[in-house]
Amino acid sequence: AVEIDPRNDVALYNLGTALDEAGRTDDAVARYEQVLAVVPNHPQARHNRDLLRARQLEDEGNRFAAAGSLAEAVTRYADAVRLDPRRTHSHAALGMALTQLGRTAQARPHLQAAVDQGVNDPAIPNALAFGLMQSGDRQGARVVLQAAQRRFPNDQNIARNLALLRK
């Protein structure tokens, strides 16, 4: 159908969906872009394109972080979160990278979002508590660590940091 009518938004959209399901992310994004060129206010195409692009940006961020290029990773994770605010790993990774760069105030909302979205990594609430401590919010840090301890009862870092806060 796309070969017959390259401006057929329904066929383009369906092709984009099929390409995504086949794991051909770049091709799917390109098809969603074509849909948006034909129908600029196509909400499903925009949504799907943004989710796929966010996943690509998160993957790029992961590669930069693994290579030690935290500033580049931060840029990619921030772009991913902008496109998909519910992208838990991007929030968590962005918060951790910002924390490692010493930008704890900027990290806190992303770490909090990851915690709120149920991230399954005890390092994230631990980093959030650290950021809260840096800002002088001992009570907030205590609340975060207590909740984290209920969720991760065997995590020694959370237990140790909570014990330090209780002193």
VENPESUL-V954389 format. One record per helix or strand of 2 or more residues. SS is the DSSP state (~ for helix, > for strand). FROM is the first residue (numbers start at 1). TO is the last residue. If there is no record, write none. Layout:
SS/FROM/TO
SS/FROM/TO
This chain:
~/9/21
~/25/38
~/43/66
~/70/83
~/88/100
~/104/116
~/122/134
~/138/151
~/156/166
